[in-house]
């Protein structure tokens, strides 16, 4: 009987010891990136750079260029955004170059936490770089999509109609813009 008790005690002790060692053999888990369930914070200031093409509606010439923009967004309600933006661009057709300065209003809907679809409308001035006194007042109306690709960075594509207040046509150019923005 004593032998059985001692054998039972030895087996129990070895099982307890084995399970204690087994607990020590676990490997540390890899760190898992924490995903912000709230998504991208759209309601803040931003700056960015863009490239664009202006394609004539009457074959008077196409222009390509680039520029910078800055703005700030506000959440009017959950999922609905309002914003104001300014831009400065240089465009050229190879012979003539223009500087364009615009102020825009933006209104958009946050489709997913990281995707914004918006409408844009703005007015500004276009200056001939060679003849700074030759300028026109212009406007743009259109829409765009902006996608958050990192915590503070978005990329966007935008299509607008570009027209002159003094002109007869609604739009003289169709403008396509691609840009990247850093949000503060």
C-alpha positions as CSV (number, residue, x, y, z in Angstrom):
1,X,0.0,0.0,0.0
2,X,2.8,2.4,0.8
3,X,4.4,1.5,-2.6
4,X,1.2,2.4,-4.3
5,X,0.9,5.7,-2.4
6,X,4.6,6.5,-3.2
7,X,4.1,5.6,-6.9
8,X,0.9,7.7,-7.1
9,X,2.7,10.6,-5.4
10,X,5.6,10.3,-7.9
11,X,3.4,10.2,-10.9
12,X,1.4,13.2,-9.6
13,X,4.5,15.1,-8.9
14,X,5.9,14.4,-12.4
15,X,2.7,15.5,-14.1
16,X,2.6,18.7,-12.1
17,X,6.2,19.4,-13.0
18,X,5.7,18.6,-16.7
19,X,2.7,20.9,-16.9
20,X,4.8,23.6,-15.2
21,X,7.5,23.2,-17.8
22,X,5.0,23.1,-20.6
23,X,3.7,26.5,-19.5
24,X,7.3,27.8,-19.8
25,X,7.6,26.6,-23.4
26,X,5.0,29.0,-24.8
27,X,6.4,31.5,-27.3
28,X,5.7,35.2,-27.0
29,X,2.9,36.3,-29.3
30,X,3.8,38.8,-32.1
31,X,2.5,42.3,-31.7
32,X,-0.6,42.9,-33.7
33,X,-1.3,46.3,-35.2
34,X,-4.2,48.0,-33.6
35,X,-6.8,49.3,-36.2
36,X,-8.6,52.4,-35.3
37,X,-12.3,51.5,-35.5
38,X,-13.2,55.2,-36.0
39,X,-11.3,55.4,-39.3
40,X,-9.6,58.4,-40.7
41,X,-10.0,61.8,-39.0
42,X,-11.2,64.0,-41.9
43,X,-12.0,67.1,-39.8
44,X,-8.6,68.8,-39.8
45,X,-6.3,71.0,-41.9
46,X,-4.3,69.6,-44.8
47,X,-1.7,70.6,-47.5
48,X,-0.9,68.8,-50.7
49,X,0.5,68.7,-54.2
50,X,-1.2,67.7,-57.5
51,X,-0.7,67.2,-61.2
52,X,-3.4,68.2,-63.7
53,X,-4.5,68.2,-67.3
54,X,-6.9,70.7,-68.8
55,X,-8.5,69.4,-72.0
56,X,-10.1,71.9,-74.3
57,X,-13.8,71.5,-75.1
58,X,-13.3,73.4,-78.5
59,X,-9.8,72.2,-79.5
60,X,-8.1,75.4,-78.6
61,X,-5.3,73.6,-76.8
62,X,-4.6,71.3,-73.9
63,X,-2.6,72.2,-70.8
64,X,-0.7,70.2,-68.3
65,X,0.8,71.2,-65.0
66,X,0.9,70.9,-61.3
67,X,0.6,72.8,-58.1
68,X,-0.1,72.9,-54.4
69,X,-3.3,73.2,-52.3
70,X,-4.2,73.7,-48.7
71,X,-7.5,73.6,-46.8
72,X,-9.5,72.6,-43.8
73,X,-12.5,70.2,-43.4
74,X,-15.3,70.3,-40.8
75,X,-17.8,67.6,-40.0
76,X,-21.2,69.2,-40.4
77,X,-22.8,66.0,-39.1
78,X,-21.7,62.4,-38.8
79,X,-20.7,61.3,-42.3
80,X,-21.2,64.7,-43.9
81,X,-18.2,67.0,-44.5
82,X,-17.8,70.7,-45.4
83,X,-14.5,72.3,-46.3
84,X,-12.7,75.2,-47.8
85,X,-9.5,74.9,-50.0
86,X,-7.1,77.2,-51.8
87,X,-4.9,76.1,-54.7
88,X,-2.0,77.5,-56.8
89,X,-1.1,75.9,-60.1
90,X,1.1,76.4,-63.1
91,X,-0.2,75.0,-66.4
92,X,1.4,75.1,-69.9
93,X,0.7,73.9,-73.4
94,X,4.4,74.1,-74.2
95,X,4.2,77.7,-75.7
96,X,2.1,79.6,-73.1
97,X,2.1,79.2,-69.4
98,X,-0.5,80.3,-66.8
99,X,-0.6,80.7,-63.1
100,X,-4.0,79.8,-61.6
101,X,-5.2,80.8,-58.1
102,X,-8.5,79.4,-56.8
103,X,-10.6,79.2,-53.7
104,X,-13.0,76.3,-53.4
105,X,-15.8,75.1,-51.2
106,X,-16.2,71.4,-50.7
107,X,-19.1,69.3,-49.5
108,X,-18.8,65.5,-49.2
109,X,-20.1,62.3,-47.9
110,X,-17.8,59.8,-46.0
111,X,-18.7,56.5,-47.7
112,X,-16.5,54.4,-45.5
113,X,-14.2,55.5,-42.6
114,X,-11.4,56.0,-45.2
115,X,-13.2,57.1,-48.3
116,X,-14.7,60.5,-49.0
117,X,-16.7,61.4,-52.1
118,X,-17.2,65.2,-52.6
119,X,-18.4,68.0,-54.8
120,X,-16.3,71.1,-55.3
121,X,-17.0,74.6,-56.6
122,X,-14.6,77.5,-56.8
123,X,-13.6,80.8,-58.3
124,X,-10.3,82.3,-59.1
125,X,-7.9,84.1,-61.4
126,X,-5.7,82.9,-64.3
127,X,-2.6,84.9,-65.1
128,X,-0.5,84.6,-68.3
129,X,3.0,84.3,-66.9
130,X,4.6,86.1,-69.8
131,X,2.0,88.9,-69.7
132,X,0.9,89.3,-66.0
133,X,-1.6,92.0,-66.9
134,X,-3.5,89.5,-69.1
135,X,-5.7,87.7,-66.6
136,X,-9.1,86.2,-66.5
137,X,-11.6,85.3,-63.8
138,X,-12.5,81.7,-63.9
139,X,-14.6,79.0,-62.1
140,X,-14.5,75.3,-61.6
141,X,-17.4,72.9,-60.7
142,X,-16.9,69.2,-60.3
143,X,-16.5,66.1,-58.0
144,X,-13.8,64.0,-56.6
145,X,-12.9,61.0,-54.4
146,X,-10.3,61.0,-51.6
147,X,-8.9,57.9,-50.0
148,X,-6.9,57.6,-46.7
149,X,-3.9,55.5,-47.3
150,X,-2.1,56.1,-44.0
151,X,-2.8,57.8,-40.7
152,X,-2.2,61.3,-42.0
153,X,-2.0,60.8,-45.8
154,X,-4.7,60.8,-48.5
155,X,-4.7,60.4,-52.3
156,X,-7.4,61.9,-54.5
157,X,-8.7,62.2,-58.0
158,X,-10.9,65.1,-59.1
159,X,-12.7,66.0,-62.3
160,X,-14.0,69.6,-62.8
161,X,-15.4,71.7,-65.6
162,X,-13.3,74.9,-66.0
163,X,-14.9,78.0,-67.4
164,X,-14.5,81.8,-67.6
165,X,-17.0,84.3,-66.2
166,X,-16.5,86.5,-69.3
167,X,-17.0,83.6,-71.8
168,X,-20.1,82.3,-73.6
169,X,-19.6,78.6,-72.9
170,X,-20.4,76.9,-69.6
171,X,-17.0,75.1,-69.6
172,X,-14.0,75.8,-71.8
173,X,-11.9,72.9,-70.3
174,X,-12.4,69.6,-68.6
175,X,-9.8,69.4,-65.8
176,X,-8.5,66.1,-64.3
177,X,-6.4,66.3,-61.2
178,X,-4.6,63.7,-59.1
179,X,-3.1,64.7,-55.8
180,X,-1.7,63.6,-52.4
181,X,-2.4,65.4,-49.1
182,X,-0.9,65.4,-45.6
183,X,-3.4,66.1,-42.8
184,X,-2.4,67.7,-39.5
